[in-house]
Amino acid sequence: MTLSAAFRNDTDSIADRFSCGQRCCKQWVTVRSMIQGRRKMDGYIAETKNGKIRGYEREGRIEYLGIPFAKPPVGELRFKRAVPMDAWEGILEAREYGPESVQLDEGELKGSEDSLTLNIQRPLEGGNLPVFVWIHGGGYNTGAASVPLYNGKAFVRDGLIFVSFQYRMNVLGFYDFTTYPGCGDFDSNCGISDQIMALTWIHENIAAFGGDPDQVTIAGESAGGASVVNMLAIPAVKGMFRQAVIQSALPNCVCTHQTARENIDLFLEGMGWTEDDLPKLRTEDPYEFQKGNTYVAEKHQYKNPGMFLPGPVIDDLLPVRPIDAIRGGSAAGVKIIIGTNQDEGTMFVHPEKTGFPNSWAMVAEMFEKNGNASALPDIINYYHPSARDRFQEFRAQGEFTQNAVPDVQSHFRTEGGDPFIEFATDYAFQMPALKVAEAQRKYNDVWMYRFEFVSINGEKTGWKASHAFDIPCVFANKDFKFSRFLFEGETEETKNALIEAMHTPWVRFAKTGEPDPENWPKYDGYNSEIRIFDRKTTTKLVRRKELMDVWGELRFYED
């Protein structure tokens, strides 16, 4: 029975008609619920260029997980750049995240070569929605789009389509074997090619999921942030995004083929191989490669202080250093947010297995190996004035070794902090961010920030406002274990205020191209107002010309 049938007989009494109408309304609600239930069971079908994809409703959003955007890079495609995915027949079930790329994570071997998948989360309603694409970090070495910390549900709640994707890492994605005998058919920058393929797939297909391909923001943190910088410089993705968010990036990872050999030689040493063994790379179990990869991570700073783990190289995909491309206007059509955390270096500078120089001896070797020895006295004077004379004294006596300066380093730590943490923060993060901001502001709008929030645990453990501590705030995620560590002991008011201060401008930026017009001024030079995210979020004038003058255009392991 329908509502119109219920009112068909004009001779019915008002009471009879009202009673019948109630019954019919209940029946309609029941039918509608059945239809909605059927829809949830059947999923939400999106028709892409590759074929149909079924998504599923979860917690008030629609998710399409584990969508392949490239052919599995296995067999003959190992060490080859990403190849477009073939069309499929039938409906692809997109119910679960795909596996992460092969990696050794906290001692556990995990992942798969067949990992090139992406994930789309969207609101239940709406079309032509802004799109926020997240590139995960992990030093081009570990990480995954499926990490719960990166769940985009808060972005979806606020009206965005959230996309994340996997890419090949470490040996399979960023080790450059192309200059070695027997590896002439290998490709360089396989991981970069995966990222390009993912962005291309999104550009071509996101409309099928209700997204606006002309309103895409790409964002990332750490190696993900560096990947965003790379995308600003890569011709193949020009025009595929309008905004970019760069969090704690390490864009100086890019080097030449020749410099890349330094780490590959360490890999061979760790594997117990010679160059003649390299053809085994085609057929060996990729888990076996993690032995050499771990050796590189442990030894690279002691062989070449200040060198990064294997990352992108200059080649036909990435023709020039990203900063040089940006200075030339490669990203003229893109607005950016870029920033760093106050104490990035605390995650990387350790007494053993350090990620960056942890002694003046290592700093001196780093500068001398790169032809920058003349700049070293000013650098040391900048990070601790009392060290300069001591440094010159050690050098004059020929005693400048790691064992010769423990008293000086102890003095630094008791007099207000570890200069090597500050040095690492500036070298790897702060200086590159300033250079990108300075280059891009000539072409488009730039906003800068610094994350300075030191939580109770951050103070207690010495991590302070370390690398990656901003991510829970951007994702409005208080429940993940890392988030719980960050916020333990803090009041709900503090947590909510900090999350609101960061997450909301990111959403607004993706929607409008403006993060906070009333409170966050555009970057306009080295001595500029930037946004400070702390217990009380403010805008502050930060003078950095002295820092820029000290570092200038020094380059390390880039040629």
C-alpha positions as CSV (number, residue, x, y, z in Angstrom):
1,M,0.0,0.0,0.0
2,T,1.2,3.5,-0.8
3,L,0.3,6.9,0.8
4,S,-1.7,7.8,-2.3
5,A,-3.8,4.6,-2.0
6,A,-4.4,5.3,1.7
7,F,-6.1,8.6,0.8
8,R,-7.9,7.2,-2.3
9,N,-11.4,6.8,-0.8
10,D,-12.8,10.3,-0.1
11,T,-15.7,8.7,1.9
12,D,-13.3,7.5,4.7
13,S,-13.5,9.3,7.9
14,I,-10.7,11.6,8.9
15,A,-9.8,9.2,11.7
16,D,-9.8,6.3,9.3
17,R,-7.6,8.1,6.9
18,F,-5.2,9.3,9.7
19,S,-4.9,5.7,11.0
20,C,-4.3,4.3,7.5
21,G,-1.7,7.0,6.8
22,Q,0.2,6.1,10.0
23,R,0.3,2.4,8.9
24,C,1.4,3.3,5.4
25,C,4.1,5.7,6.7
26,K,5.4,2.9,8.9
27,Q,5.4,0.6,5.9
28,W,7.3,3.1,3.8
29,V,9.9,3.6,6.6
30,T,10.3,-0.2,6.7
31,V,10.8,-0.4,2.9
32,R,13.2,2.5,3.0
33,S,15.2,0.8,5.8
34,M,15.3,-2.4,3.8
35,I,16.6,-0.5,0.7
36,Q,19.3,1.2,2.8
37,G,20.2,-2.1,4.4
38,R,20.4,-3.7,1.0
39,R,22.6,-0.8,-0.2
40,K,25.0,-1.2,2.8
41,M,25.2,-4.9,2.1
42,D,25.7,-4.5,-1.6
43,G,28.1,-1.6,-1.1
44,Y,28.6,1.6,-3.1
45,I,29.7,1.1,-6.7
46,A,32.1,3.6,-8.3
47,E,32.8,3.2,-12.0
48,T,36.5,4.0,-12.8
49,K,38.5,3.8,-16.0
50,N,39.8,0.4,-14.8
51,G,36.4,-1.0,-13.8
52,K,33.8,-1.0,-11.1
53,I,34.7,-0.8,-7.4
54,R,32.5,-1.6,-4.5
55,G,32.9,0.4,-1.3
56,Y,31.4,-0.1,2.1
57,E,29.8,2.2,4.7
58,R,31.7,2.4,8.0
59,E,30.8,4.8,10.8
60,G,29.0,7.3,8.7
61,R,31.4,7.4,5.8
62,I,32.0,5.3,2.6
63,E,35.4,3.6,2.2
64,Y,37.1,2.1,-0.8
65,L,40.2,0.4,0.4
66,G,43.0,-1.5,-1.3
67,I,42.4,-0.2,-4.8
68,P,45.3,-1.2,-7.2
69,F,46.5,1.8,-9.1
70,A,49.4,0.0,-10.9
71,K,50.4,-3.5,-11.9
72,P,52.0,-5.4,-9.1
73,P,55.8,-4.7,-9.4
74,V,56.8,-8.3,-9.2
75,G,58.7,-10.7,-11.5
76,E,60.0,-8.8,-14.5
77,L,58.5,-5.6,-13.1
78,R,60.8,-5.7,-10.0
79,F,63.0,-2.6,-10.1
80,K,60.9,-1.2,-12.9
81,R,58.9,2.0,-12.7
82,A,55.2,1.7,-12.1
83,V,53.0,0.4,-15.0
84,P,49.4,1.4,-15.3
85,M,46.9,-1.1,-14.0
86,D,44.9,-3.1,-16.5
87,A,41.1,-3.0,-16.6
88,W,39.3,-5.7,-14.7
89,E,36.0,-7.5,-15.2
90,G,33.2,-7.6,-12.7
91,I,33.3,-5.6,-9.4
92,L,36.4,-5.1,-7.4
93,E,35.7,-5.5,-3.7
94,A,37.4,-2.7,-1.8
95,R,36.8,-3.8,1.7
96,E,40.3,-3.9,3.3
97,Y,43.6,-2.1,3.1
98,G,46.3,-3.6,1.0
99,P,49.6,-4.8,2.4
100,E,52.4,-2.3,3.1
101,S,55.6,-2.3,1.1
102,V,58.3,-4.7,2.2
103,Q,60.1,-3.4,5.3
104,L,61.6,-4.2,8.6
105,D,59.6,-2.5,11.2
106,E,60.8,-2.7,14.8
107,G,62.5,-6.0,14.1
108,E,59.5,-7.5,12.3
109,L,59.7,-8.3,8.6
110,K,56.4,-7.4,7.0
111,G,54.8,-6.3,3.8
112,S,54.6,-7.4,0.2
113,E,56.0,-6.6,-3.2
114,D,52.4,-6.4,-4.4
115,S,51.6,-3.2,-2.4
116,L,50.6,-0.5,-4.9
117,T,47.2,0.3,-3.7
118,L,45.3,3.4,-2.6
119,N,42.4,4.1,-0.3
120,I,39.5,6.5,-0.6
121,Q,37.2,7.7,2.2
122,R,34.3,10.0,1.5
123,P,31.2,11.4,3.2
124,L,27.9,9.6,2.6
125,E,26.5,12.6,0.7
126,G,27.7,15.3,-1.6
127,G,29.5,15.6,-4.9
128,N,32.3,17.6,-6.5
129,L,34.0,17.5,-3.1
130,P,37.5,18.8,-2.3
131,V,40.2,16.1,-2.2
132,F,42.9,15.7,0.4
133,V,45.7,13.3,-0.6
134,W,48.1,12.0,2.1
135,I,51.6,10.7,1.4
136,H,52.9,8.8,4.4
137,G,56.4,9.2,5.8
138,G,59.0,6.9,7.2
139,G,62.3,8.0,5.7
140,Y,61.5,6.3,2.3
141,N,62.3,3.2,4.4
142,T,59.2,2.2,6.5
143,G,55.6,3.1,7.0
144,A,52.2,2.5,5.4
145,A,49.0,4.3,4.4
146,S,47.1,1.8,6.6
147,V,48.6,3.0,9.9
148,P,45.6,3.9,12.1
149,L,47.1,7.3,12.9
150,Y,46.5,8.2,9.2
151,N,42.8,7.4,9.3
152,G,41.2,10.2,7.4
153,K,37.8,10.1,9.2
154,A,38.1,13.6,10.7
155,F,38.8,15.0,7.2
156,V,35.7,13.2,5.9
157,R,33.6,14.4,8.8
158,D,34.5,17.9,7.7
159,G,33.5,17.5,4.1
160,L,36.6,16.3,2.3
161,I,37.4,13.2,0.3
162,F,40.5,11.6,1.9
163,V,42.9,9.6,-0.2
164,S,46.1,7.7,0.9
165,F,48.4,5.3,-1.0
166,Q,51.3,3.0,-0.7
167,Y,54.6,3.2,-2.6
168,R,57.7,1.0,-2.8
169,M,60.3,1.9,-0.2
170,N,63.9,1.1,0.8
171,V,65.7,-1.4,-1.5
172,L,62.8,-2.0,-3.9
173,G,61.8,1.7,-4.2
174,F,64.7,4.0,-3.6
175,Y,68.0,2.1,-3.9
176,D,69.7,3.2,-7.2
177,F,71.4,0.2,-8.8
178,T,71.4,1.7,-12.3
179,T,75.2,2.5,-12.4
180,Y,76.3,-1.0,-11.4
181,P,77.3,-3.8,-13.8
182,G,74.5,-6.2,-14.6
183,C,71.8,-3.7,-13.6
184,G,71.6,-1.7,-16.7
185,D,67.9,-2.6,-17.2
186,F,67.0,-1.5,-13.7
187,D,65.0,1.8,-13.3
188,S,65.9,4.6,-10.9
189,N,63.3,6.3,-8.7
190,C,60.8,3.4,-8.7
191,G,59.2,4.8,-5.5
192,I,58.8,8.2,-7.1
193,S,57.2,6.6,-10.1
194,D,54.7,4.9,-7.8
195,Q,53.7,8.3,-6.3
196,I,53.3,9.8,-9.8
197,M,51.2,6.9,-10.9
198,A,49.0,7.2,-7.8
199,L,48.4,11.0,-8.4
200,T,47.7,10.3,-12.0
201,W,45.1,7.6,-11.1
202,I,43.5,10.0,-8.6
203,H,43.4,12.8,-11.2
204,E,41.7,10.5,-13.8
205,N,39.2,8.7,-11.5
206,I,38.4,10.7,-8.4
207,A,35.3,12.2,-10.0
208,A,33.8,8.7,-9.9
209,F,33.9,8.9,-6.1
210,G,32.4,12.4,-5.9
211,G,35.7,14.2,-5.8
212,D,36.7,17.4,-7.7
213,P,39.8,16.7,-9.7
214,D,40.4,20.4,-10.0
215,Q,40.4,20.9,-6.2
216,V,43.1,18.5,-5.0
217,T,45.5,19.1,-2.1
218,I,48.5,16.9,-1.6
219,A,50.1,16.6,1.9
220,G,52.7,14.6,3.7
221,E,55.0,14.5,6.7
222,S,58.7,13.6,6.9
223,A,59.5,11.6,3.7
224,G,55.9,12.2,2.8
225,G,56.5,15.9,3.1
226,A,59.7,15.5,1.0
227,S,57.7,13.6,-1.6
228,V,55.3,16.6,-1.8
229,V,58.3,18.9,-2.4
230,N,59.4,16.4,-5.1
231,M,56.0,16.5,-6.7
232,L,56.2,20.4,-6.9
233,A,59.3,19.9,-9.1
234,I,58.2,17.0,-11.3
235,P,56.8,17.9,-14.7
236,A,54.7,14.7,-15.0
237,V,52.2,15.8,-12.3
238,K,52.0,19.5,-13.1
239,G,48.4,20.6,-12.8
240,M,47.2,17.6,-10.8
241,F,46.9,19.5,-7.5
242,R,46.3,23.1,-6.5
243,Q,47.5,23.1,-2.9
244,A,50.3,21.4,-1.0
245,V,51.0,20.9,2.7
246,I,54.6,20.1,3.6
247,Q,55.2,18.9,7.2
248,S,58.7,18.3,8.5
249,A,60.1,17.4,5.1
250,L,63.6,16.2,4.3
251,P,63.9,17.5,0.7
252,N,67.7,17.4,0.7
253,C,67.5,13.6,0.4
254,V,67.7,14.0,-3.4
255,C,71.2,13.3,-4.8
256,T,73.0,12.2,-7.9
257,H,73.6,8.6,-9.1
258,Q,77.2,8.9,-8.0
259,T,76.5,10.0,-4.5
260,A,73.8,7.2,-4.2
261,R,76.6,4.7,-4.7
262,E,77.9,5.5,-1.2
263,N,74.9,3.9,0.4
264,I,74.7,1.1,-2.2
265,D,78.3,0.1,-1.4
266,L,77.3,-0.2,2.3
267,F,74.3,-2.4,1.3
268,L,76.7,-4.8,-0.6
269,E,78.9,-4.9,2.5
270,G,75.9,-5.6,4.7
271,M,74.7,-8.4,2.4
272,G,78.2,-9.9,2.2
273,W,78.0,-9.4,-1.6
274,T,80.3,-8.1,-4.3
275,E,79.1,-6.3,-7.4
276,D,79.0,-9.6,-9.2
277,D,76.2,-10.7,-6.8
278,L,73.8,-7.9,-7.8
279,P,71.9,-9.9,-10.4
280,K,70.5,-11.9,-7.4
281,L,68.4,-8.8,-6.8
282,R,66.0,-10.0,-9.5
283,T,65.2,-13.3,-7.9
284,E,66.1,-13.3,-4.2
285,D,63.3,-13.1,-1.6
286,P,62.9,-9.3,-1.0
287,Y,62.9,-10.0,2.8
288,E,66.5,-11.0,2.5
289,F,67.4,-7.5,1.3
290,Q,66.5,-6.1,4.7
291,K,69.7,-7.4,6.1
292,G,71.7,-5.0,3.9
293,N,69.1,-2.2,4.4
294,T,69.5,-2.4,8.2
295,Y,73.3,-2.3,7.8
296,V,73.0,0.9,5.8
297,A,70.7,2.5,8.4
298,E,73.2,1.6,11.2
299,K,76.4,2.5,9.4
300,H,75.7,5.4,7.0
301,Q,76.3,8.2,9.4
302,Y,79.7,6.8,10.4
303,K,80.8,6.4,6.9
304,N,79.4,9.8,5.6
305,P,78.2,12.0,8.5
306,G,75.2,14.0,7.5
307,M,74.2,11.7,4.6
308,F,70.6,10.7,4.4
309,L,69.3,7.2,3.9
310,P,68.7,6.2,0.2
311,G,66.1,8.4,-1.4
312,P,65.3,10.0,-4.8
313,V,68.1,10.6,-7.4
314,I,68.3,13.2,-10.2
315,D,67.2,11.5,-13.4
316,D,64.6,11.9,-16.2
317,L,61.7,11.8,-13.7
318,L,63.3,14.4,-11.4
319,P,65.5,16.3,-13.7
320,V,66.9,18.9,-11.3
321,R,67.1,19.3,-7.5
322,P,63.6,20.2,-6.3
323,I,64.6,23.5,-4.8
324,D,66.2,24.6,-8.1
325,A,63.0,23.6,-10.0
326,I,60.8,25.5,-7.5
327,R,63.0,28.6,-7.8
328,G,62.4,28.4,-11.5
329,G,58.6,28.4,-11.1
330,S,57.8,24.7,-11.5
331,A,55.0,25.0,-8.9
332,A,53.8,28.5,-9.8
333,G,50.2,27.4,-9.7
334,V,50.3,25.9,-6.2
335,K,49.7,27.4,-2.8
336,I,51.6,25.8,0.1
337,I,51.6,25.4,3.9
338,I,55.0,24.4,5.1
339,G,56.5,24.0,8.6
340,T,58.6,22.1,11.0
341,N,58.6,21.0,14.7
342,Q,60.7,22.8,17.2
343,D,62.8,19.7,18.3
344,E,62.8,17.5,15.2
345,G,66.3,16.3,15.9
346,T,65.5,14.6,19.2
347,M,64.2,11.6,17.2
348,F,67.5,11.2,15.2
349,V,70.4,12.2,17.3
350,H,71.5,9.3,19.6
351,P,74.7,8.2,21.2
352,E,74.6,5.0,19.2
353,K,73.1,4.3,15.7
354,T,72.6,8.0,15.2
355,G,70.6,9.3,12.3
356,F,72.7,12.5,12.1
357,P,76.1,13.7,13.5
358,N,76.3,13.4,17.3
359,S,79.7,14.9,17.8
360,W,81.8,17.8,16.5
361,A,84.2,15.3,15.0
362,M,81.3,14.0,12.8
363,V,80.2,17.5,12.0
364,A,83.8,18.5,11.0
365,E,84.1,15.4,8.8
366,M,80.7,16.2,7.2
367,F,81.8,19.7,6.3
368,E,85.2,18.7,5.1
369,K,84.0,15.8,2.9
370,N,81.7,18.3,1.1
371,G,84.2,21.1,0.6
372,N,82.6,23.3,3.3
373,A,85.4,23.3,5.9
374,S,85.7,27.1,5.7
375,A,82.1,27.5,6.9
376,L,82.5,25.2,9.9
377,P,83.8,27.8,12.5
378,D,80.8,30.0,11.9
379,I,78.4,27.1,12.2
380,I,79.9,25.9,15.5
381,N,79.9,29.5,16.8
382,Y,76.2,29.8,15.9
383,Y,75.2,26.7,17.8
384,H,77.4,27.3,20.8
385,P,79.7,30.3,20.9
386,S,81.8,28.8,23.7
387,A,82.7,25.9,21.4
388,R,84.5,27.9,18.7
389,D,87.8,28.4,20.6
390,R,87.7,24.8,21.9
391,F,87.1,23.5,18.4
392,Q,90.1,25.4,17.0
393,E,92.2,24.2,19.9
394,F,91.4,20.6,19.2
395,R,92.1,21.0,15.5
396,A,95.4,22.7,16.1
397,Q,96.5,19.8,18.4
398,G,95.3,17.2,16.0
399,E,93.1,15.7,18.7
400,F,89.8,16.5,17.2
401,T,88.2,13.1,17.5
402,Q,84.9,11.9,19.0
403,N,86.7,10.8,22.2
404,A,88.4,14.1,22.6
405,V,85.3,16.2,23.3
406,P,83.0,14.5,25.8
407,D,83.7,17.3,28.3
408,V,82.6,19.9,25.8
409,Q,79.5,17.9,24.8
410,S,78.6,17.4,28.5
411,H,79.0,21.2,29.0
412,F,76.5,21.8,26.1
413,R,73.9,19.6,27.5
414,T,74.1,21.1,31.0
415,E,74.1,24.6,29.7
416,G,70.8,24.6,27.9
417,G,70.5,21.8,25.4
418,D,72.3,19.6,23.0
419,P,73.6,21.6,20.0
420,F,73.6,18.5,17.8
421,I,69.8,18.2,18.1
422,E,69.5,21.8,17.1
423,F,72.0,21.3,14.3
424,A,70.1,18.3,13.0
425,T,66.8,20.2,13.2
426,D,68.1,23.1,11.2
427,Y,70.2,21.1,8.7
428,A,67.6,18.5,7.8
429,F,64.3,20.3,8.3
430,Q,64.4,24.1,9.2
431,M,66.8,25.3,6.5
432,P,65.2,23.3,3.6
433,A,61.7,24.5,4.7
434,L,62.9,28.1,4.6
435,K,64.4,27.7,1.2
436,V,61.2,26.2,-0.2
437,A,59.1,28.9,1.3
438,E,61.4,31.6,0.0
439,A,61.5,30.2,-3.5
440,Q,57.7,29.6,-3.7
441,R,56.6,32.9,-2.3
442,K,57.7,34.6,-5.5
443,Y,55.1,32.7,-7.4
444,N,52.2,32.0,-5.1
445,D,50.9,32.2,-1.5
446,V,52.9,30.5,1.2
447,W,52.1,30.1,4.9
448,M,54.7,28.9,7.5
449,Y,54.3,27.3,10.9
450,R,56.2,25.8,13.7
451,F,54.9,23.2,16.1
452,E,56.2,24.0,19.6
453,F,53.9,22.0,21.9
454,V,55.9,20.1,24.5
455,S,53.6,17.7,26.2
456,I,54.0,16.3,29.7
457,N,55.4,13.1,28.3
458,G,57.5,15.1,25.8
459,E,59.2,17.0,28.7
460,K,59.5,13.9,30.9
461,T,61.2,11.8,28.2
462,G,63.3,14.5,26.6
463,W,61.5,14.2,23.2
464,K,60.0,17.6,23.6
465,A,58.3,18.8,20.3
466,S,59.9,16.1,18.3
467,H,59.5,14.8,14.7
468,A,56.0,13.5,13.9
469,F,54.4,14.8,17.1
470,D,52.2,17.1,15.1
471,I,50.5,14.3,13.2
472,P,47.8,13.4,15.8
473,C,46.8,17.1,15.9
474,V,46.5,17.4,12.1
475,F,44.4,14.1,11.9
476,A,42.4,15.0,15.0
477,N,43.3,11.6,16.3
478,K,43.4,11.2,20.1
479,D,43.0,7.4,20.2
480,F,46.0,5.9,18.4
481,K,48.8,4.7,20.8
482,F,51.2,7.4,19.6
483,S,48.4,10.0,20.2
484,R,47.9,8.7,23.7
485,F,51.6,9.0,24.5
486,L,51.5,12.6,23.2
487,F,48.4,13.6,25.1
488,E,48.8,11.5,28.3
489,G,48.1,13.6,31.4
490,E,46.9,16.6,29.3
491,T,43.4,18.1,29.9
492,E,40.7,17.5,27.3
493,E,40.6,21.3,26.9
494,T,44.3,21.3,25.9
495,K,44.0,18.4,23.5
496,N,40.9,19.7,21.8
497,A,42.3,23.3,21.5
498,L,45.5,22.0,19.9
499,I,43.7,19.7,17.5
500,E,41.3,22.5,16.5
501,A,44.2,24.9,16.0
502,M,45.8,22.5,13.4
503,H,43.2,20.4,11.9
504,T,40.7,23.1,11.1
505,P,43.2,25.3,9.0
506,W,44.3,22.2,7.1
507,V,40.6,21.5,6.2
508,R,39.9,25.1,5.3
509,F,43.0,25.2,3.1
510,A,41.9,22.2,1.2
511,K,38.5,23.7,0.6
512,T,39.4,27.4,-0.1
513,G,43.1,27.7,-0.5
514,E,43.3,29.9,2.7
515,P,44.1,28.3,6.0
516,D,43.1,31.1,8.3
517,P,42.7,34.5,6.7
518,E,42.1,36.4,10.0
519,N,44.9,34.9,12.1
520,W,47.6,33.4,9.9
521,P,49.4,35.9,7.6
522,K,51.2,34.8,4.5
523,Y,55.0,34.3,4.6
524,D,56.8,37.3,3.2
525,G,60.5,36.7,4.0
526,Y,63.1,35.5,6.4
527,N,61.9,37.9,9.2
528,S,58.3,37.0,8.9
529,E,55.2,36.2,11.0
530,I,54.5,32.5,11.2
531,R,51.9,30.4,13.1
532,I,53.1,28.9,16.3
533,F,51.1,25.8,17.5
534,D,51.5,25.4,21.2
535,R,49.3,25.3,24.3
536,K,48.2,28.7,23.2
537,T,48.4,29.0,19.4
538,T,49.7,32.4,18.3
539,T,51.2,34.3,15.4
540,K,54.8,35.4,16.1
541,L,57.5,37.3,14.2
542,V,60.4,35.0,13.8
543,R,63.7,36.4,12.7
544,R,65.7,33.8,10.7
545,K,68.0,35.9,8.6
546,E,71.0,35.1,10.8
547,L,70.3,31.4,10.4
548,M,70.1,31.8,6.6
549,D,73.3,33.8,6.5
550,V,75.2,31.2,8.5
551,W,74.0,28.3,6.3
552,G,73.7,30.1,3.0
553,E,73.8,27.8,0.0
554,L,75.9,25.0,1.6
555,R,75.3,21.7,0.0
556,F,76.0,18.2,1.3
557,Y,76.1,15.0,-0.6
558,E,73.9,16.5,-3.4
559,D,76.4,16.4,-6.2
